[in-house]
Amino acid sequence: MASDQTKLIAGAALLVLSTLLLMAAGLSGLVPLVLAGVATAGLALGSLLIGTTGKGRAV
């Protein structure tokens, strides 16, 4: 199992990269819809990684 710090870093990186990809798709229209779907899944996974860090129940 990954450490909390590793999960936080990976989750934050996924959130930032996915957000940038979605913003690029909305502004320029150059990013295909499939990549926008992948970016949306990246946002969900990043949120999951960050939400499962720490002790206690997952958020």
Z-matrix of the N, CA and C atoms (Angstrom, degrees):
N
C 1 1.439
C 2 1.528 1 108.69
N 3 1.322 2 115.57 1 140.96
C 4 1.457 3 121.06 2 -178.42
C 5 1.522 4 110.60 3 -74.27
N 6 1.313 5 114.53 4 151.54
C 7 1.460 6 118.39 5 178.24
C 8 1.525 7 109.68 6 -74.52
N 9 1.326 8 115.67 7 163.80
C 10 1.460 9 120.49 8 -179.02
C 11 1.526 10 111.69 9 -62.29
N 12 1.321 11 116.93 10 -39.39
C 13 1.457 12 119.72 11 -179.17
C 14 1.527 13 111.02 12 -65.29
N 15 1.327 14 117.41 13 -40.08
C 16 1.452 15 121.31 14 178.07
C 17 1.526 16 110.94 15 -64.63
N 18 1.330 17 116.48 16 -41.46
C 19 1.464 18 120.35 17 178.73
C 20 1.523 19 111.42 18 -65.64
N 21 1.325 20 117.56 19 -38.64
C 22 1.463 21 120.79 20 177.81
C 23 1.527 22 111.87 21 -64.84
N 24 1.313 23 116.57 22 -44.15
C 25 1.463 24 120.59 23 -179.59
C 26 1.521 25 110.50 24 -65.62
N 27 1.330 26 117.02 25 -46.27
C 28 1.459 27 120.52 26 179.93
C 29 1.528 28 110.97 27 -64.64
N 30 1.315 29 116.86 28 -41.82
C 31 1.462 30 120.54 29 179.37
C 32 1.515 31 111.92 30 -64.43
N 33 1.312 32 117.22 31 -43.40
C 34 1.465 33 120.63 32 179.28
C 35 1.527 34 110.91 33 -65.46
N 36 1.320 35 116.72 34 -40.72
C 37 1.469 36 119.89 35 178.13
C 38 1.524 37 110.86 36 -63.24
N 39 1.325 38 117.00 37 -42.83
C 40 1.464 39 120.21 38 178.07
C 41 1.523 40 111.30 39 -62.62
N 42 1.314 41 117.06 40 -41.86
C 43 1.461 42 120.34 41 179.46
C 44 1.523 43 111.53 42 -62.86
N 45 1.318 44 116.93 43 -44.25
C 46 1.465 45 120.51 44 -178.45
C 47 1.525 46 110.81 45 -67.22
N 48 1.325 47 117.69 46 -48.66
C 49 1.461 48 120.69 47 -178.93
C 50 1.523 49 111.99 48 -63.78
N 51 1.304 50 117.13 49 -41.32
C 52 1.461 51 120.51 50 179.90
C 53 1.520 52 111.32 51 -66.92
N 54 1.318 53 116.76 52 -38.97
C 55 1.458 54 120.77 53 178.03
C 56 1.521 55 110.84 54 -64.12
N 57 1.327 56 117.03 55 -43.84
C 58 1.458 57 120.42 56 178.46
C 59 1.520 58 111.69 57 -62.95
N 60 1.321 59 117.54 58 -39.33
C 61 1.460 60 121.57 59 178.80
C 62 1.528 61 111.11 60 -65.29
N 63 1.324 62 116.72 61 -42.59
C 64 1.463 63 119.94 62 178.02
C 65 1.529 64 111.76 63 -66.88
N 66 1.323 65 117.04 64 -38.51
C 67 1.465 66 119.78 65 177.66
C 68 1.523 67 110.77 66 -65.60
N 69 1.316 68 117.60 67 -39.75
C 70 1.463 69 121.10 68 177.53
C 71 1.528 70 110.75 69 -64.59
N 72 1.316 71 116.34 70 -36.98
C 73 1.469 72 120.09 71 178.98
C 74 1.519 73 110.48 72 -66.46
N 75 1.310 74 117.20 73 -39.11
C 76 1.457 75 120.53 74 -178.42
C 77 1.513 76 113.46 75 -75.00
N 78 1.316 77 117.26 76 -33.71
C 79 1.461 78 120.32 77 -175.83
C 80 1.521 79 113.50 78 -82.94
N 81 1.320 80 116.84 79 -39.65
C 82 1.456 81 118.60 80 -172.14
C 83 1.521 82 113.62 81 -109.32
N 84 1.302 83 117.13 82 -24.63
C 85 1.464 84 119.26 83 -176.50
C 86 1.520 85 112.61 84 74.04
N 87 1.328 86 117.89 85 8.04
C 88 1.459 87 121.04 86 -178.07
C 89 1.529 88 112.86 87 -83.30
N 90 1.311 89 116.60 88 -21.77
C 91 1.464 90 120.56 89 -177.99
C 92 1.528 91 108.20 90 -87.02
N 93 1.332 92 117.19 91 123.65
C 94 1.464 93 119.46 92 -179.93
C 95 1.535 94 112.27 93 -61.88
N 96 1.306 95 114.73 94 158.04
C 97 1.452 96 121.23 95 -177.49
C 98 1.529 97 111.59 96 -61.17
N 99 1.325 98 117.63 97 -32.67
C 100 1.469 99 120.97 98 179.72
C 101 1.529 100 110.37 99 -63.15
N 102 1.336 101 116.63 100 -41.91
C 103 1.468 102 119.25 101 178.74
C 104 1.518 103 111.32 102 -67.79
N 105 1.317 104 116.82 103 -32.61
C 106 1.458 105 119.48 104 175.94
C 107 1.532 106 109.76 105 -65.35
N 108 1.326 107 117.38 106 -36.28
C 109 1.464 108 120.98 107 175.73
C 110 1.517 109 111.84 108 -65.65
N 111 1.312 110 116.77 109 -39.16
C 112 1.465 111 121.21 110 176.90
C 113 1.528 112 109.41 111 -65.05
N 114 1.318 113 116.75 112 -39.76
C 115 1.467 114 120.40 113 178.50
C 116 1.520 115 110.77 114 -63.86
N 117 1.317 116 116.75 115 -38.16
C 118 1.464 117 120.26 116 177.91
C 119 1.530 118 110.41 117 -64.06
N 120 1.323 119 116.75 118 -41.05
C 121 1.461 120 120.27 119 176.43
C 122 1.535 121 110.20 120 -64.93
N 123 1.327 122 117.37 121 -34.86
C 124 1.460 123 121.00 122 176.45
C 125 1.523 124 112.21 123 -64.31
N 126 1.343 125 116.64 124 -37.36
C 127 1.458 126 119.82 125 175.76
C 128 1.526 127 110.94 126 -63.47
N 129 1.327 128 115.85 127 -42.31
C 130 1.462 129 119.68 128 179.68
C 131 1.528 130 110.91 129 -65.04
N 132 1.316 131 117.28 130 -44.00
C 133 1.464 132 120.90 131 -179.27
C 134 1.525 133 111.49 132 -66.58
N 135 1.334 134 117.16 133 -40.61
C 136 1.460 135 120.42 134 177.34
C 137 1.517 136 111.52 135 -62.41
N 138 1.316 137 116.72 136 -41.80
C 139 1.468 138 120.53 137 177.42
C 140 1.519 139 110.96 138 -64.25
N 141 1.321 140 116.64 139 -39.40
C 142 1.464 141 120.76 140 178.50
C 143 1.521 142 111.02 141 -64.14
N 144 1.321 143 117.34 142 -43.72
C 145 1.465 144 120.48 143 179.84
C 146 1.524 145 111.28 144 -62.92
N 147 1.308 146 116.61 145 -44.15
C 148 1.461 147 119.43 146 179.47
C 149 1.521 148 111.10 147 -68.46
N 150 1.319 149 117.08 148 -37.53
C 151 1.462 150 121.05 149 -178.18
C 152 1.517 151 114.45 150 -70.89
N 153 1.335 152 117.33 151 -19.72
C 154 1.459 153 119.93 152 -178.58
C 155 1.526 154 112.98 153 -99.82
N 156 1.321 155 117.10 154 10.29
C 157 1.468 156 119.18 155 176.86
C 158 1.524 157 109.65 156 -84.39
N 159 1.281 158 115.35 157 160.35
C 160 1.462 159 120.27 158 178.06
C 161 1.511 160 112.44 159 84.56
N 162 1.315 161 114.03 160 -179.51
C 163 1.456 162 120.49 161 -178.11
C 164 1.509 163 110.12 162 -92.45
N 165 1.276 164 116.20 163 160.47
C 166 1.462 165 120.32 164 177.99
C 167 1.509 166 111.91 165 90.94
N 168 1.311 167 114.78 166 -166.44
C 169 1.459 168 120.30 167 -177.83
C 170 1.524 169 111.12 168 -72.68
N 171 1.318 170 114.04 169 151.36
C 172 1.460 171 119.50 170 176.94
C 173 1.533 172 108.76 171 -70.22
N 174 1.296 173 114.91 172 146.99
C 175 1.464 174 120.55 173 -179.13
C 176 1.520 175 109.13 174 -77.68
